[in-house]
Amino acid sequence: MAEIALNPLRESIRTTLALRAGSVPDARATAEAAAATWRRMDLQLAPVIGARGLTVLFSRALHQTSAVFPWLADVVDREGSADPLHSVMACLAGQPAAAAAEASYALLLTFAELLVTLIGESLTERLLAPVWTAPSLPSYRETASDRKSVV
């Protein structure tokens, strides 16, 4: 994939996480923003690649991201857990805010890049466009009915 094609994706992921985390994000707010983004990705992608496809891509993205953020390796080692997303979010929440933000960004970007290799750039862009859409409220907070397991 060309570097130029990744620039809008990179910007979209950073902007989405920043908006969802709020004006003064701590690690917990960053983890919640990432979890909300993963839930939206699940809603968009499950009908196309299925729950198992999401799990496999998430696991691969987590493994690749843990090479840059070694503290994520603990989650990779516990990957057999019933809710790996919950484990990742708990791990993110326990890190300094800047590290949690960079790891969240890297994990989402790695997942999207893997998805491009699976279904192509055009379909990935179309499927994920609603995920990156800025929330209509000044401070994004999902409702209880929006909370679903991603993987």
N, C-alpha and C positions, 0 to 999 in steps of 0.2 A: 504494500500500500504506500502510496506516495506521501511524503511528509506534508505536502501542502493540504492534502485531504484530511489529515489529522488535526490541523490547527483549529478548525471550527469545532470539532469534537472536544478537543482539549479545553477550549474556552467555554463550551457549553457545560461540561462537567464541573469545572471550577466555579462558574457562575451559579449553577444549580445548587451545589453544595453550600456555597457562601450564603445564598438567599435562604435556604432551608435551615441553616445553622443559626441565623440571626446576626445582629450587629456586633455582639461581643461574644463570640462562640468560645465555650470551653470544650474540653475533650468529650464530655457527655453530650452536649448539643451537636457537636460534629458527628458523633456516633449515631445520634438520632436522625440527623439529616441524611447520613449515608443509608441508614436502614429504610427511611422513607423512600429514598431513591431506588433502592433495591426492590422494594415492594412494588413500585410503579413499573420497574423493569419486568418483574414477574408477571404483572397483569398484561403487559404488552407482548411478552415473548412466549409465555406458556402455551398459548394456542398454536404457535408456529413450531417451536422446537420441543415442547413438552416439558414436564416437570423433571424428568430424568436428564434431558439435554441441559436444562438450566443448572442442575446439580453438578453435572460433569464440567461444564464451562466455569462455574463458580469455583469448583475445586481446583481446576487447572489455573485459573487466574490467581487464586489464593496462593497456590504453590509458587507461581512465578513471582508474585509480589513479595513473598516472604524472603526471596533472595536479596531484595533491597531493604526490607524491613524485617530483620531477623527475629524480632519479638513476635511476629505473626507466625513463626514456625511452631509455636506452642499450639496454635489453633489447627495448623496442618496436621500435627501429631494426634490431635483429638478429633480429627475430621469425621470419625464414625459416629459422632454425637447426633442426636435426633434433630437438632436445630443448629447447623453450622453458622447460619447468619447471626443467631443470638450470641454464639461464642465469639465471633469476629467483633460484633458490636461491643461486647463486654471487654474484649481486649483493647479495642480502640479507646473506650471510655477510661481505661486505666493508664493511658499514655499522656504525655504533655500535649497541649492543644495543637501546637504546630505539627508534631509528629502524627497525631491522629488525623489531621486534615490532609497531610501529604500522603499518608497510607490509604486513606479513603479514596482520594483522587486517583492514586496509582492503581488501586484494585479495580475501580470502575473503568478506568482507561484500558487496563489490561483485558478485562472482560469484554469490552466493546471491540478491541482489536481482535480478540479470539473469535468473536461473533462474526466479524467481517470475513475472516478466513473460512468460516462455516457457510454463511448464507450470502456473502457479497456485500460490497459497500453500499449500493443503492438501497437494498432491502433493509440493511441495518439502519441506515439513516432514516428511512420511512418509519420503521417500527419504533425507533427510539426517540423520534422527534417529540412526541407528547411527554416523554420522561423529562426532557430538558426544558420544557416550557416553564417559564417563570410562574410561580403561584400567584393567584390574583390578590391574595391578602398580603399586607405589608410584612407580616411575620407568619411564615408557614407553620402550621400545626395541623397534623392530620387528626381525623376523628377516629374514634374507637372502631367504627365499622370499616375503616381503611386498613386496619392492622391485620395483615395476613402473613403467613410464613412464606418466605421467598424460596427457600430450598429445603 
